[in-house]
């Protein structure tokens, strides 16, 4: 698996899809109301990634599997003070379940060690059990769990 810095020309398509997916995840998690989710997601991305594909601490990588000429996914990682946080990790739907998620995380970890990073954190939505299981398999530990009890209105 190769991590290649995202081209500026690919950023607009990534951003449109990522904002939409993030809004949907927040609605599904019950964090945001459907009518406000898209605007809130746009605000989140604008504040976290204000300058596009790369800044000193933000790194967007296109993921290329061996023998693929097109990317099969994306990883966005933020780095600061020897720690990193994965803001987004996508494997294209038609490429899931083939081991690419594991290979991508392994490649990211190798890159992180080369950068002097000693820890990678992430957030996973509870409804995304396939991602949760991948992270557990890769040795990520739960450090904080938020739970909610909802009542009928």
Secondary structure, DSSP 4 states (H G I P E B T S, - for coil): -EEEEPPHHHHHHHHHHHHHHHHHHHHHTTSS-HHHHHHHHHHHHHHHSTTSSB-SSEEEEEEE-TT-SS--EEEEEEEETTEEEEEEEEE-GGGTTSSHHHHHHHHHHHHHHHTT--EEEE---TT-HHHHHHHHHTT--------------
